[in-house]
Amino acid sequence: MADGTTTAELQLKSKLTFDEMIDHLEAKGIQFNIMSKKTAKKTLMNMHYYYKISSYRRNFLKNQHGKYVNLDFAYLADLAEIDVQLRYLVLQMCLDIEHAIKTMLLTDITNDPNEDGFSIVEEFCTHGGVPKKHYMYTVSEDSQYNFNMYTRYQEDMPVWVYFEFIPFGALANFVEFYYTTRGNEEYAELCDVLKYVRNIRNAAAHNNPLIMDIVATGQLTEPVSPPVAAFSRSFHETRPTARKKKLSNKKIHDLTALFYVYDRFIPFGEMKNVRYQHVRKFLKRCARRKKEYKAHNGLVSVYNYFSNMVHSLSV
């Protein structure tokens, strides 16, 4: 091309037909031996759209010619399915965590004779510089489910109602506010790790791929969160060097933070037992193509890390 743009680059800037998508992947060295081109095309049309499913190829190595090595389209489809299940699992765990933290906070506020349940909302809003109604605009119309709560409490709102409006990020801010102003050491570790749980929760809630670049290292430039680092040391089958590399991946670090908070702050009971059954079932699903992934050391290493983490959970 006159401007230096290659044909391949020009294709990527244009809408591709499904056949062209298949051709483009094949040109990059992706094979269609385990899954045929016909089935791959149906997958792209009905199951996983091209941009997302192709993103998982970043977990595989290329040769000196820039072609992927031993990568079949079936692996991309498999990782896409695994990622869907992981996002659902992350959201379930985060809902459990959100409920548990609110319960813990409200128990401490209720048991504190110096708290009336109303002034702490005003104090939090002043502390964070966020108007009290900031998180209530979504329910300020009569078509919304919580409109009656809004009309009743908009001027004088107790904390137990306020918690029904604020998102996860604001709850994390409230935990930090409560710890710094009330000095309850029980919340010290939560303050340090909830921002990482929020990161992975928001990614899952927005349907972003979680295992894209999951084999990458050196992404995390800041020090590993001390509670997360201590938690990871309980994975006795994971060597210190492997653990350090894994925690330098942002998503692995944040997923580890999620599991730490769940294991540490969710009380023992049926909910925790059921969720851990889901975790073990998910891990089993990940191993469905275990033999075929043997040639891809990065993915095998990531699987082993999470397998060791799951086996270390309190049950």
ZIZIZI-V715682 format. One record per helix or strand of 2 or more residues. SS is the DSSP state (helix for helix, strand for strand). FROM is the first residue (numbers start at 1). TO is the last residue. If there is no record, write none. Layout:
# ZIZIZI-V715682
{{SS,FROM,TO} {SS,FROM,TO}}
This chain:
# ZIZIZI-V715682
{{helix,7,12} {helix,18,27} {helix,37,46} {helix,50,59} {helix,73,111} {helix,119,128} {helix,132,139} {helix,147,153} {helix,159,162} {helix,168,182} {helix,185,205} {helix,226,232} {helix,240,247} {helix,250,265} {helix,270,289} {helix,292,295} {helix,297,311}}
